């Protein structure tokens, strides 16, 4: 049976999450800056033809090389997209933590106000 959401939220060490949120965001920014500045792998020219090699082997090697270069370029694009996503998620996490902390402070103030109002109501009823 799944735990109720409130029980799950109580288990999370929120102080650690709040304290580490800026570190996560900074790490994601550093990752994005490191990955984003890297140019895609340069495509090298095909090696000089060896007259002793068979034409079929040369065409096979050239096609495999082209396929590998294409795959490398696709992987680089995926890595850029992934690091951009990680950066965006880290920024959203930072904003979420900021809102959670704001709500926590508001709830504490509300509880304090409710206790004060309750005491005042009890005193008023006692008179």
BATOR-813930 format. One record per residue: x, y, z of N, C-alpha, C, O in turn; chain. Coordinates in steps of 0.1 Angstrom, whole numbers, plus 5000, padded with zeros to 4 digits. Each point is the difference from the previous one (the first is absolute). Last residue first. Layout:
<rs>
{r {X,Y,Z},{X,Y,Z},{X,Y,Z},{X,Y,Z},A}
...
</rs>
This chain:
<rs>
{r {4857,5358,5312},{4995,5012,5006},{4986,5000,5000},{4994,5010,5005},A}
{r {5030,4956,4972},{5001,4999,5015},{4995,5012,5008},{4996,4998,5011},A}
{r {5007,5001,4941},{4989,4992,5004},{5001,4998,5016},{4989,4998,5006},A}
{r {5045,5027,4973},{4988,5007,4999},{4988,4992,5004},{4990,5005,5006},A}
{r {5052,4975,4994},{5000,5010,5010},{4987,5008,4999},{4994,5003,5011},A}
{r {5014,4966,4956},{4998,4993,5013},{4999,5010,5011},{4992,4998,5009},A}
{r {5018,5018,4948},{4986,4995,5001},{4997,4993,5013},{4990,5002,5006},A}
{r {5055,5012,4986},{4991,5012,5002},{4985,4996,5001},{4993,5005,5008},A}
{r {5038,4961,4981},{5002,5004,5014},{4991,5012,5003},{4994,5001,5011},A}
{r {5006,4984,4945},{4994,4991,5008},{5001,5003,5015},{4991,4999,5008},A}
{r {5032,5027,4960},{4986,5003,4999},{4992,4990,5009},{4990,5004,5007},A}
{r {5056,4989,4990},{4998,5013,5007},{4985,5003,5000},{4994,5003,5010},A}
{r {5020,4959,4965},{5001,4998,5015},{4997,5013,5007},{4993,4999,5011},A}
{r {5007,5004,4943},{4989,4992,5004},{5001,4997,5015},{4990,5001,5007},A}
{r {5046,5021,4973},{4988,5009,5000},{4988,4993,5005},{4992,5005,5008},A}
{r {5047,4969,4984},{5002,5009,5012},{4988,5010,5001},{4996,5002,5012},A}
{r {5004,4970,4951},{4998,4992,5012},{5002,5009,5013},{4992,4999,5010},A}
{r {5017,5021,4948},{4986,4997,5002},{4997,4993,5013},{4991,5003,5007},A}
{r {5054,5003,4981},{4994,5013,5004},{4985,4998,5002},{4994,5005,5010},A}
{r {5029,4959,4972},{5004,5002,5014},{4994,5013,5006},{4996,5000,5011},A}
{r {4997,4991,4943},{4993,4991,5009},{5003,5001,5014},{4992,5000,5009},A}
{r {5033,5025,4959},{4986,5005,5002},{4992,4991,5009},{4992,5005,5008},A}
{r {5051,4981,4981},{5001,5012,5009},{4986,5005,5002},{4996,5004,5011},A}
{r {5008,4961,4959},{5003,4995,5013},{5000,5012,5010},{4994,4999,5011},A}
{r {5002,5011,4943},{4987,4994,5006},{5002,4995,5014},{4991,5001,5008},A}
{r {5047,5014,4969},{4991,5012,5002},{4987,4995,5007},{4995,5006,5009},A}
{r {5036,4961,4976},{5005,5007,5012},{4991,5012,5004},{4997,5002,5012},A}
{r {4993,4975,4948},{4997,4991,5012},{5005,5007,5013},{4993,5000,5010},A}
{r {5017,5021,4949},{4986,5001,5003},{4996,4992,5012},{4993,5004,5009},A}
{r {5052,4993,4975},{4997,5013,5006},{4986,5002,5003},{4997,5006,5011},A}
{r {5015,4954,4969},{5005,5000,5013},{4997,5014,5006},{4997,5001,5012},A}
{r {4993,4994,4943},{4991,4993,5008},{5004,5000,5015},{4992,5002,5009},A}
{r {5036,5017,4959},{4988,5009,5002},{4990,4992,5009},{4994,5007,5009},A}
{r {5045,4970,4979},{5004,5011,5009},{4987,5009,5003},{4998,5004,5011},A}
{r {4997,4961,4958},{5002,4994,5014},{5003,5012,5009},{4995,5000,5011},A}
{r {5004,5010,4944},{4986,4998,5005},{5001,4995,5014},{4992,5003,5009},A}
{r {5049,5001,4969},{4994,5013,5003},{4986,4999,5005},{4996,5007,5010},A}
{r {5025,4953,4977},{5006,5006,5012},{4995,5014,5003},{4998,5003,5012},A}
{r {4987,4977,4949},{4995,4993,5011},{5006,5005,5013},{4993,5001,5010},A}
{r {5024,5015,4949},{4986,5005,5002},{4994,4993,5013},{4994,5007,5008},A}
{r {5048,4978,4979},{5001,5014,5004},{4987,5005,5003},{4997,5007,5011},A}
{r {5005,4951,4970},{5005,4999,5014},{5001,5014,5006},{4996,5003,5011},A}
{r {4993,4994,4943},{4989,4995,5008},{5004,5000,5015},{4992,5004,5009},A}
{r {5041,5005,4960},{4991,5012,5001},{4988,4996,5008},{4995,5008,5008},A}
{r {5036,4958,4983},{5006,5010,5010},{4991,5012,5001},{4999,5006,5011},A}
{r {4988,4962,4958},{4999,4994,5013},{5006,5010,5010},{4994,5002,5011},A}
{r {5010,5008,4944},{4986,5001,5004},{4998,4995,5014},{4992,5006,5008},A}
{r {5051,4990,4973},{4996,5014,5002},{4986,5002,5005},{4997,5008,5009},A}
{r {5017,4949,4979},{5007,5004,5012},{4997,5015,5003},{4997,5004,5012},A}
{r {4987,4978,4948},{4993,4994,5011},{5006,5005,5014},{4993,5003,5009},A}
{r {5030,5008,4952},{4988,5008,5000},{4991,4995,5012},{4994,5008,5007},A}
{r {5045,4967,4984},{5003,5014,5005},{4988,5008,5001},{4998,5007,5010},A}
{r {4997,4951,4970},{5002,4999,5015},{5004,5013,5006},{4996,5003,5011},A}
{r {4999,4996,4942},{4987,4998,5007},{5002,4999,5015},{4992,5005,5008},A}
{r {5047,4996,4966},{4993,5013,5000},{4987,4999,5007},{4996,5010,5007},A}
{r {5027,4950,4988},{5007,5009,5009},{4994,5014,5001},{4998,5005,5010},A}
{r {4987,4964,4957},{4995,4996,5014},{5007,5009,5010},{4993,5003,5010},A}
{r {5020,5004,4946},{4986,5004,5002},{4995,4996,5014},{4994,5008,5006},A}
{r {5049,4978,4982},{5000,5014,5001},{4986,5005,5002},{4998,5009,5008},A}
{r {5007,4946,4983},{5005,5003,5013},{5000,5015,5003},{4997,5004,5011},A}
{r {4991,4981,4946},{4990,4996,5009},{5004,5003,5015},{4992,5005,5008},A}
{r {5039,5002,4957},{4990,5010,4999},{4989,4997,5010},{4994,5009,5006},A}
{r {5040,4959,4990},{5005,5013,5006},{4989,5011,5000},{4999,5007,5010},A}
{r {4992,4952,4968},{5000,4998,5015},{5005,5013,5007},{4995,5004,5011},A}
{r {5007,4996,4942},{4986,5000,5005},{4999,4998,5015},{4992,5006,5007},A}
{r {5050,4991,4973},{4995,5014,4999},{4986,5001,5005},{4996,5009,5006},A}
{r {5024,4948,4991},{5006,5008,5011},{4995,5014,4999},{4997,5006,5011},A}
{r {4989,4966,4955},{4995,4995,5013},{5005,5009,5011},{4993,5004,5009},A}
{r {5025,5003,4949},{4986,5006,5000},{4993,4996,5013},{4993,5007,5006},A}
{r {5050,4975,4986},{5001,5015,5002},{4986,5006,5001},{4998,5008,5008},A}
{r {5006,4946,4982},{5004,5003,5014},{5001,5015,5003},{4996,5004,5011},A}
{r {4995,4982,4945},{4989,4996,5008},{5003,5003,5015},{4992,5005,5007},A}
{r {5042,5000,4960},{4990,5011,5000},{4988,4997,5009},{4994,5010,5005},A}
{r {5055,4970,5007},{4989,4997,4990},{4990,5012,5000},{4998,5006,5011},A}
{r {5055,5000,5001},{4987,4995,5006},{4990,4999,4989},{5000,5007,4990},A}
{r {5044,5010,5002},{5000,4986,5002},{4987,4995,5005},{4997,4988,4998},A}
{r {5012,5059,4996},{4998,4993,4987},{5000,4985,5001},{4994,4993,4992},A}
{r {4990,5044,5044},{5011,4991,4998},{4998,4992,4987},{4990,4993,4999},A}
{r {4992,5058,5019},{4997,4987,4994},{5013,4992,4999},{5010,5005,4996},A}
{r {4981,5033,5042},{5004,4998,4986},{4999,4986,4995},{5002,4990,5008},A}
{r {4964,5027,5030},{5015,4997,4998},{5003,4998,4986},{4992,4997,4991},A}
{r {4968,5035,5023},{5002,4986,4999},{5015,4998,4998},{5007,5008,4993},A}
{r {4978,5034,5035},{5000,4995,4986},{5003,4985,4999},{5007,4995,5009},A}
{r {4970,5027,5035},{5013,4999,4993},{4998,4995,4986},{4990,4993,4997},A}
{r {4979,5035,5039},{5000,4989,4991},{5013,5000,4992},{5003,5010,4994},A}
{r {4986,5008,5058},{5003,5004,4986},{5000,4987,4991},{5005,4990,5004},A}
{r {4965,5018,5041},{5013,4993,4996},{5002,5004,4985},{4991,4998,4991},A}
{r {4981,5037,5036},{4999,4986,4996},{5013,4995,4995},{5008,5007,4995},A}
{r {4996,5031,5040},{4995,4999,4986},{4998,4985,4997},{5006,4991,5006},A}
{r {4991,5033,5043},{5008,4991,4992},{4994,4999,4986},{4988,4998,4998},A}
{r {4993,5028,5037},{5011,5007,4994},{5008,4990,4991},{5008,5005,4992},A}
{r {4955,4981,5035},{4995,5009,4990},{5011,5006,4992},{4998,5004,4989},A}
{r {5010,4968,5049},{4996,4992,4989},{4996,5010,4988},{5003,4997,4989},A}
{r {5011,5022,5052},{5011,4991,4995},{4996,4993,4987},{5007,4999,4991},A}
{r {4961,5028,5032},{5010,5008,4994},{5012,4992,4994},{5005,5003,4990},A}
{r {4960,4975,5033},{4995,5006,4987},{5011,5008,4994},{5001,5000,4988},A}
{r {5008,4982,5054},{4999,4989,4990},{4996,5006,4986},{5006,4997,4990},A}
{r {4994,5032,5047},{5014,4997,4996},{5000,4989,4989},{5008,5001,4991},A}
{r {4951,5010,5028},{5005,5011,4992},{5014,4997,4995},{5003,5003,4989},A}
{r {4978,4967,5041},{4993,4999,4987},{5005,5011,4991},{5002,4998,4988},A}
{r {5014,5002,5056},{5005,4989,4993},{4994,4999,4986},{5007,4997,4990},A}
{r {4975,5035,5039},{5013,5004,4995},{5007,4989,4992},{5007,5002,4990},A}
{r {4952,4988,5031},{4998,5010,4989},{5014,5005,4994},{5001,5001,4988},A}
{r {4998,4971,5050},{4995,4992,4988},{4999,5010,4988},{5004,4996,4989},A}
{r {5007,5022,5052},{5012,4993,4995},{4996,4992,4988},{5007,4999,4990},A}
{r {4960,5025,5034},{5009,5009,4992},{5012,4993,4994},{5004,5003,4989},A}
{r {4965,4971,5038},{4994,5005,4988},{5009,5010,4992},{5002,4998,4988},A}
{r {5004,4980,5057},{5008,4996,4988},{4994,5005,4987},{5007,4998,4990},A}
{r {4973,5012,5054},{5014,5004,5000},{5008,4996,4988},{5009,5007,4996},A}
{r {4946,4979,5008},{5001,5015,4999},{5014,5005,5000},{5004,5009,4992},A}
{r {4988,4945,5015},{4996,5004,4987},{5002,5015,4998},{5005,5004,4989},A}
{r {5002,4979,5054},{5011,4996,4990},{4997,5004,4986},{5008,5005,4993},A}
{r {4958,5002,5039},{5012,5009,5003},{5011,4997,4991},{5007,5009,4995},A}
{r {4955,4963,5004},{4998,5013,4993},{5012,5009,5002},{5003,5008,4992},A}
{r {4989,4939,5008},{5007,5009,5009},{5001,5014,4993},{5009,5003,4993},A}
{r {4952,4957,5003},{5010,5008,4993},{5007,5009,5009},{4994,5008,5008},A}
{r {4968,4967,5006},{5012,4992,5000},{5012,5008,4994},{5011,4998,5004},A}
{r {4944,5019,4997},{5006,5001,5013},{5013,4992,5001},{5009,5004,5008},A}
{r {4964,4994,4952},{5006,5013,5002},{5007,5002,5013},{5009,5008,5002},A}
{r {4968,4952,4990},{5012,5001,4992},{5006,5013,5001},{5013,5001,5001},A}
{r {4946,4993,5021},{5011,4992,5006},{5013,5001,4992},{5011,5000,5006},A}
{r {4951,5020,4976},{5005,5008,5011},{5011,4992,5008},{5010,5006,5004},A}
{r {4968,4974,4959},{5009,5010,4996},{5006,5008,5012},{5011,5004,5000},A}
{r {4975,4944,5006},{4993,5013,4997},{5010,5011,4997},{5011,5000,5005},A}
{r {5002,4950,4984},{5000,5009,5011},{4991,5012,4996},{5001,5005,4989},A}
{r {4991,4946,4989},{5008,5012,4999},{4998,5009,5012},{4990,5000,5006},A}
{r {5007,4945,4991},{4992,5012,5000},{5009,5012,5000},{5010,5001,5007},A}
</rs>
